[in-house]
Amino acid sequence: MNPSSSAPREMVYIVDDDPSICEGIGNLLEAMGIATCSFASAEAFQAAWEPDNRGCLLLDARLPGMSGVELQERLEKYGVGLPVIFMTAHGDMAMVRKVLKGGALEFLVKPFQQDELIHAIQQAFEQDRKRRAEQAALTSIQQRIDRLSERELQVMARVTAGKLNKQIAAELGVSEITVKLHRRKVMERMEAASLAELVKLCEKAGFPNKPPATDGK
């Protein structure tokens, strides 16, 4: 997967070895204002992939070389969350179950109806937007956590575990006033208006329940 700093617009990435399929779907979607980009093979798509690509992947299940199913597995391996819509003229229930279990959004059997395709794409776009919003929120929370000192992390772990200031002070070997100061800093740096909000932020980021070691300041 080639890294890139570019941020392309939302589009449908069509992967099918039949040029007429790519052209037909591309013309249909472009006429509706939906940007598209076509590839004749899974390898070509993979070579052109950029991490910030957004939208969805319209993928033929049976391709020469790497199959669509194999590409899906590879995307999952690399943590690529682009929603996948499969299409094929020769599907079977075993394949359908496999790709849906692998996270595919939809499985369309050729020839499919225009409305089916548009509906699936709209769902995929919405799923991708939601995923990206969640990723952005998580990144923001993690950045706030990264700004905390070791001692502030120790205090936050105990505060979110429900411990009182005097308990935290005893565990860390500091005064309650010092705990209160660190606690206030934690709330400010985490941009949390309440303890409940702080707990939710930590849960989203997977902040460990086990308190960090007590060494450090």
C-alpha positions as CSV (number, residue, x, y, z in Angstrom):
1,M,0.0,0.0,0.0
2,N,1.7,3.2,-1.2
3,P,1.8,6.0,1.4
4,S,0.8,9.5,0.3
5,S,-0.1,12.8,1.8
6,S,-2.7,13.6,-0.8
7,A,-6.4,13.8,0.2
8,P,-8.5,12.8,-2.9
9,R,-12.2,13.5,-3.0
10,E,-14.9,10.9,-2.2
11,M,-15.2,8.5,-5.1
12,V,-16.1,5.0,-6.2
13,Y,-13.1,2.8,-7.1
14,I,-14.2,0.3,-9.7
15,V,-12.2,-2.9,-10.1
16,D,-13.3,-5.1,-13.0
17,D,-11.4,-6.7,-15.9
18,D,-14.2,-6.0,-18.3
19,P,-13.7,-2.5,-19.8
20,S,-17.4,-2.3,-20.8
21,I,-18.4,-2.8,-17.2
22,C,-16.0,-0.1,-15.9
23,E,-17.1,2.3,-18.6
24,G,-20.8,1.7,-18.2
25,I,-20.8,2.1,-14.4
26,G,-18.3,5.0,-14.6
27,N,-20.5,6.9,-17.1
28,L,-23.6,6.2,-15.0
29,L,-22.1,7.4,-11.8
30,E,-20.3,10.4,-13.3
31,A,-23.6,11.5,-14.8
32,M,-25.0,11.5,-11.3
33,G,-22.1,13.6,-10.0
34,I,-20.3,10.7,-8.3
35,A,-16.6,10.6,-9.1
36,T,-15.1,7.3,-10.2
37,C,-11.7,5.7,-10.9
38,S,-11.4,2.3,-12.7
39,F,-8.8,-0.5,-12.5
40,A,-8.6,-3.6,-14.7
41,S,-7.1,-5.7,-11.9
42,A,-6.7,-6.0,-8.1
43,E,-3.0,-5.5,-8.5
44,A,-3.5,-2.2,-10.4
45,F,-5.8,-0.9,-7.6
46,Q,-3.4,-2.0,-4.9
47,A,-0.5,-0.2,-6.6
48,A,-2.4,3.0,-6.9
49,W,-3.9,2.9,-3.4
50,E,-3.3,5.9,-1.1
51,P,-4.2,5.7,2.6
52,D,-6.4,8.8,2.5
53,N,-8.6,7.6,-0.3
54,R,-12.2,7.9,0.6
55,G,-15.5,6.6,-0.7
56,C,-16.0,2.9,-1.5
57,L,-14.6,0.0,-3.6
58,L,-16.9,-1.6,-6.2
59,L,-15.1,-4.9,-6.7
60,D,-15.5,-7.8,-9.1
61,A,-15.2,-11.0,-7.1
62,R,-13.6,-13.0,-9.9
63,L,-10.5,-11.3,-11.5
64,P,-7.5,-12.6,-13.3
65,G,-4.5,-12.8,-11.0
66,M,-5.4,-11.7,-7.5
67,S,-9.2,-12.3,-7.0
68,G,-11.5,-9.8,-5.5
69,V,-11.9,-12.0,-2.5
70,E,-8.1,-12.1,-2.1
71,L,-7.9,-8.3,-2.4
72,Q,-10.5,-7.9,0.3
73,E,-8.4,-10.1,2.6
74,R,-5.3,-8.1,1.9
75,L,-7.1,-4.8,2.6
76,E,-8.2,-6.2,5.9
77,K,-4.7,-7.3,6.7
78,Y,-3.4,-3.8,6.1
79,G,-6.2,-2.2,8.1
80,V,-7.8,-0.5,5.1
81,G,-11.4,0.3,6.1
82,L,-12.7,1.4,2.7
83,P,-16.2,-0.1,2.4
84,V,-16.4,-2.9,-0.2
85,I,-19.3,-3.7,-2.5
86,F,-18.8,-7.0,-4.4
87,M,-20.2,-7.7,-7.8
88,T,-20.1,-10.9,-9.9
89,A,-21.9,-12.8,-12.6
90,H,-20.9,-16.2,-11.1
91,G,-21.5,-15.9,-7.3
92,D,-22.3,-18.8,-5.0
93,M,-23.6,-18.9,-1.5
94,A,-20.2,-19.9,-0.1
95,M,-18.6,-16.9,-1.7
96,V,-21.3,-14.6,-0.5
97,R,-21.0,-15.8,3.1
98,K,-17.2,-15.5,2.9
99,V,-17.1,-11.9,1.7
100,L,-19.9,-10.7,3.9
101,K,-18.2,-12.3,6.9
102,G,-15.1,-10.5,5.8
103,G,-16.9,-7.2,6.1
104,A,-18.2,-6.5,2.6
105,L,-21.2,-4.1,2.7
106,E,-23.1,-5.7,-0.2
107,F,-23.0,-8.4,-2.9
108,L,-24.5,-7.5,-6.2
109,V,-25.2,-10.2,-8.9
110,K,-24.7,-9.0,-12.5
111,P,-26.7,-7.7,-14.2
112,F,-27.9,-5.6,-11.2
113,Q,-30.4,-2.8,-11.2
114,Q,-29.3,0.8,-11.2
115,D,-31.2,1.5,-8.0
116,E,-29.5,-1.4,-6.3
117,L,-26.1,0.0,-7.1
118,I,-26.9,3.6,-6.1
119,H,-28.4,2.5,-2.8
120,A,-25.4,0.3,-2.0
121,I,-23.0,3.2,-2.9
122,Q,-24.9,5.7,-0.8
123,Q,-24.7,3.3,2.2
124,A,-21.0,2.7,1.6
125,F,-20.3,6.5,1.5
126,E,-22.2,7.0,4.7
127,Q,-20.3,4.2,6.4
128,D,-17.0,5.6,5.2
129,R,-17.9,9.1,6.5
130,K,-18.9,7.7,9.9
131,R,-15.7,5.6,10.1
132,R,-13.5,8.6,9.3
133,A,-15.3,10.8,11.8
134,E,-14.8,8.1,14.5
135,Q,-11.1,7.8,13.5
136,A,-10.7,11.6,13.7
137,A,-12.3,11.7,17.1
138,L,-10.1,8.9,18.4
139,T,-7.0,10.6,17.0
140,S,-7.9,13.8,18.8
141,I,-8.4,12.0,22.1
142,Q,-5.1,10.2,21.8
143,Q,-3.3,13.4,21.0
144,R,-4.7,14.9,24.3
145,I,-3.6,11.8,26.2
146,D,-0.1,12.1,24.7
147,R,0.2,15.6,26.1
148,L,-0.2,14.4,29.6
149,S,2.9,13.9,31.9
150,E,3.6,10.5,33.4
151,R,2.2,11.7,36.8
152,E,-0.9,13.1,35.1
153,L,-1.5,9.7,33.4
154,Q,-1.2,8.0,36.8
155,V,-3.7,10.3,38.3
156,M,-6.1,10.0,35.4
157,A,-6.0,6.2,35.5
158,R,-7.0,6.3,39.2
159,V,-9.6,9.1,38.9
160,T,-11.4,7.2,36.0
161,A,-11.2,4.1,38.1
162,G,-13.3,5.9,40.7
163,K,-10.7,6.4,43.4
164,L,-10.9,9.4,45.8
165,N,-8.2,12.1,45.9
166,K,-7.0,10.8,49.3
167,Q,-6.7,7.3,48.0
168,I,-4.7,8.5,45.0
169,A,-2.5,10.6,47.2
170,A,-1.7,7.6,49.4
171,E,-0.9,5.3,46.4
172,L,1.4,7.9,44.7
173,G,3.0,9.2,47.9
174,V,2.0,12.8,47.4
175,S,-0.4,15.3,49.1
176,E,-4.1,15.6,48.2
177,I,-3.4,19.2,47.1
178,T,-0.9,17.8,44.6
179,V,-3.4,15.3,43.4
180,K,-6.0,18.0,43.0
181,L,-3.6,20.1,40.9
182,H,-2.8,17.2,38.6
183,R,-6.5,16.3,38.4
184,R,-7.3,19.9,37.3
185,K,-4.5,19.7,34.7
186,V,-5.9,16.4,33.4
187,M,-9.3,17.9,32.9
188,E,-8.0,20.9,31.1
189,R,-5.7,19.0,28.8
190,M,-8.3,16.3,28.1
191,E,-10.8,19.1,27.4
192,A,-13.3,17.3,29.7
193,A,-16.1,19.3,31.4
194,S,-16.9,16.5,33.9
195,L,-15.6,13.2,35.3
196,A,-18.2,11.3,33.3
197,E,-16.9,12.9,30.1
198,L,-13.3,12.1,31.1
199,V,-14.3,8.5,31.6
200,K,-16.0,8.3,28.2
201,L,-12.9,9.8,26.5
202,C,-10.6,7.2,28.2
203,E,-12.9,4.4,27.2
204,K,-13.0,5.4,23.6
205,A,-9.2,5.6,23.5
206,G,-8.8,2.3,25.3
207,F,-6.9,3.9,28.1
208,P,-5.9,1.0,30.4
209,N,-7.8,0.4,33.6
210,K,-4.6,-0.7,35.3
211,P,-2.9,2.3,36.7
212,P,0.5,3.2,35.3
213,A,3.6,2.6,37.4
214,T,4.1,5.1,40.3
215,D,7.7,6.1,39.3
216,G,8.0,9.4,37.5
217,K,6.5,12.8,38.1
